[in-house]
Structure formats: C-alpha cells, structure tokens
Amino acid sequence: MGSRTSPTGPPVAIRRAVARDAKRLGRLVRGSGAYAGGYSAAVAGYRVGPDYIEAHRVFVAVGDDGQGSRVLGFYSLVLVPPELDLLFVADEAQGRGIGRMLVAHMRSEARAAGIDRVKVVSHPPAADFYHRVGAVRTGTSPANPPAVPWDRPEYEFRIAPE
C-alpha cells in the first residue's frame, strides 16, 4: 500500500480494493454530486460488486477524515481494452489532490502492465479535470439512452515507458 500526503490534508494511502469495499464504492458512485440533477439516471442503482473488484484493477484512496479511516475515492483500470472505467472522489474530499493522486497511481499501474494508452469516456462535468491531469481529447462517445442520454467526451492518457 502506497502512502502519500495530499497537498491539503492528512496522508492518503492507495491500496487494492477488496470485496468488502464493494458496497462503499457503490454508495460513493450513487452519492456523487457530479451526477446530481439530470445526470442522476446514469448512476441510479449503480453497483460495484465484489466480482467487478476481482475482475479489474480497482484501487481505493483511504485516509482519516477525523472520524477514522475511510474511503475517499477510487478508480478502476480495465486492462483489455485499456480503459479507466471508473474514477470517483467523495464530494467532501474533493480539492485535496486525491483525484490527481489516483490518476498518477493509475498511470503507474498501466505502465507496469505494459500499457501505453488508457481510454477514458468522461462524464461531461469531469472533462476539465481529465484535461488538467494530462489526458488528451480524442473524440466523443455518442449518447446511449436511456441510461446515458448525452454525448460524452473521450480522452486518452498516454503512458510513457519508464
């Protein structure tokens, strides 16, 4: 488990997710303020199951929120084809550099797996974040109603070899 200090808070550790994290991760997705209002249909009933955690490289950022250790965010790297499938930071933990830490960790995992590019289909409100952390815009993923009735920007992380 790697531990880093977030730029604006206590230390945050990134560790591999385990089956018992599944319910917490699902709640984090469903409770995301980025999916409020018209975007809520995309995450209503969303579940991150133990089978998903076992099948993919899912990592969680954990830290002390003053009331004990808790999950502050997570990401999921799918290896075939290479895609950052999920990346969420708890609303109350945003602005502490956790998303940036998770992206750096994902890049390291992709590099270790021999991957040179990782696709991201972004939620529209997150597009600026991906641009700021070095992803390159590659196109648009068309709407897929009824679950996702809006077009989404596509990005790519280019992973440099060590």
JOUR-V765820 format. One record per residue. N is the residue number from 1. RES is the residue in one small letter. PHI is phi as a letter, one per 40 degrees, with the letter a starting at -180 (NA if undefined). BURIAL is # if it has 24 or more other C-alpha atoms within 12 Angstrom, else .. Layout:
BEGIN
N,RES,PHI,BURIAL
N,RES,PHI,BURIAL
END
This chain:
BEGIN
1,m,NA,.
2,g,c,.
3,s,b,.
4,r,b,#
5,t,c,.
6,s,c,#
7,p,d,.
8,t,b,.
9,g,a,.
10,p,c,.
11,p,d,#
12,v,b,#
13,a,b,#
14,i,b,#
15,r,b,#
16,r,c,#
17,a,c,#
18,v,b,#
19,a,d,.
20,r,c,.
21,d,c,#
22,a,d,#
23,k,c,.
24,r,c,#
25,l,c,#
26,g,c,#
27,r,c,#
28,l,c,#
29,v,c,#
30,r,c,#
31,g,c,#
32,s,c,#
33,g,c,.
34,a,c,#
35,y,b,#
36,a,c,.
37,g,g,.
38,g,c,.
39,y,c,#
40,s,c,.
41,a,c,.
42,a,c,#
43,v,b,#
44,a,d,.
45,g,g,.
46,y,c,.
47,r,b,.
48,v,b,#
49,g,c,.
50,p,d,.
51,d,c,.
52,y,c,#
53,i,c,#
54,e,c,.
55,a,c,.
56,h,b,#
57,r,c,#
58,v,b,#
59,f,b,#
60,v,b,#
61,a,c,#
62,v,b,#
63,g,a,#
64,d,c,.
65,d,b,.
66,g,g,.
67,q,b,.
68,g,h,.
69,s,c,.
70,r,a,#
71,v,c,#
72,l,b,#
73,g,a,#
74,f,a,#
75,y,a,#
76,s,b,#
77,l,b,#
78,v,c,#
79,l,c,#
80,v,b,.
81,p,c,.
82,p,c,#
83,e,a,#
84,l,c,#
85,d,c,#
86,l,b,#
87,l,a,#
88,f,b,#
89,v,b,#
90,a,d,#
91,d,d,.
92,e,c,.
93,a,b,#
94,q,c,.
95,g,g,.
96,r,b,#
97,g,g,#
98,i,c,#
99,g,d,#
100,r,c,#
101,m,c,#
102,l,c,#
103,v,c,#
104,a,c,#
105,h,c,#
106,m,d,#
107,r,c,#
108,s,c,#
109,e,c,#
110,a,c,#
111,r,d,.
112,a,c,.
113,a,c,.
114,g,g,.
115,i,c,#
116,d,b,#
117,r,a,#
118,v,b,#
119,k,c,#
120,v,b,#
121,v,c,#
122,s,c,#
123,h,c,#
124,p,d,#
125,p,c,.
126,a,c,#
127,a,d,#
128,d,c,.
129,f,d,#
130,y,c,#
131,h,c,.
132,r,c,.
133,v,c,#
134,g,g,.
135,a,c,#
136,v,b,#
137,r,c,#
138,t,b,.
139,g,i,.
140,t,b,.
141,s,c,.
142,p,c,.
143,a,d,.
144,n,b,.
145,p,c,.
146,p,c,.
147,a,c,.
148,v,b,.
149,p,c,.
150,w,b,.
151,d,c,.
152,r,b,#
153,p,c,#
154,e,b,#
155,y,b,#
156,e,a,#
157,f,c,#
158,r,c,#
159,i,b,#
160,a,c,.
161,p,c,.
162,e,c,.
END
